[in-house]
Amino acid sequence: MGSAREHFGHDPRAAGRQAAKDMKEGRIDKNELKARYEDAKFIGCGEDFKEGYGEEATK
């Protein structure tokens, strides 16, 4: 049996990549980025979120 985030289709790496894209395009500010990270961290996905963000931010 997988984790709840897998069951409900949440991909923290994809969320991190999307957050990086949104930052580049000016859709979100630093506070919104921090809020998204805190949400990911709350459900135990903080490291995956950071990895996804890092992948996109370095492109």
C-alpha positions as CSV (number, residue, x, y, z in Angstrom):
1,M,0.0,0.0,0.0
2,G,1.4,3.4,-1.0
3,S,1.4,6.6,0.8
4,A,-1.6,9.0,0.9
5,R,0.2,11.5,-1.3
6,E,0.8,8.9,-4.0
7,H,-2.8,7.7,-3.7
8,F,-4.2,11.2,-4.2
9,G,-1.8,12.0,-7.0
10,H,0.3,14.6,-5.2
11,D,3.8,14.9,-6.7
12,P,6.0,17.2,-4.5
13,R,8.8,17.4,-7.1
14,A,6.3,18.6,-9.8
15,A,5.0,21.1,-7.3
16,G,8.5,22.4,-6.7
17,R,9.2,22.6,-10.4
18,Q,5.9,24.5,-10.9
19,A,6.8,26.9,-8.0
20,A,10.2,27.7,-9.7
21,K,8.4,28.4,-13.0
22,D,5.9,30.6,-11.2
23,M,8.8,32.5,-9.5
24,K,10.6,33.0,-12.8
25,E,7.4,34.3,-14.5
26,G,6.5,36.6,-11.6
27,R,3.3,34.8,-10.7
28,I,4.2,34.3,-7.1
29,D,6.5,36.2,-4.7
30,K,8.9,34.9,-2.0
31,N,6.2,34.7,0.6
32,E,4.0,32.5,-1.6
33,L,6.9,30.3,-2.4
34,K,7.6,29.9,1.3
35,A,4.0,29.0,2.0
36,R,4.0,26.3,-0.7
37,Y,7.2,24.9,0.8
38,E,5.7,24.9,4.3
39,D,2.7,23.0,3.0
40,A,4.9,20.4,1.4
41,K,7.0,20.1,4.5
42,F,3.8,19.7,6.6
43,I,2.8,16.6,4.7
44,G,6.4,15.2,4.8
45,C,7.5,16.2,1.3
46,G,9.7,19.2,2.0
47,E,12.9,17.6,0.6
48,D,11.2,16.4,-2.6
49,F,9.7,19.9,-3.1
50,K,13.2,21.4,-2.7
51,E,14.7,18.9,-5.2
52,G,12.0,19.7,-7.8
53,Y,12.5,23.4,-7.2
54,G,16.2,23.1,-7.6
55,E,15.8,21.1,-10.9
56,E,13.8,23.8,-12.5
57,A,15.6,26.8,-11.0
58,T,18.9,25.7,-12.4
59,K,17.6,25.5,-16.0
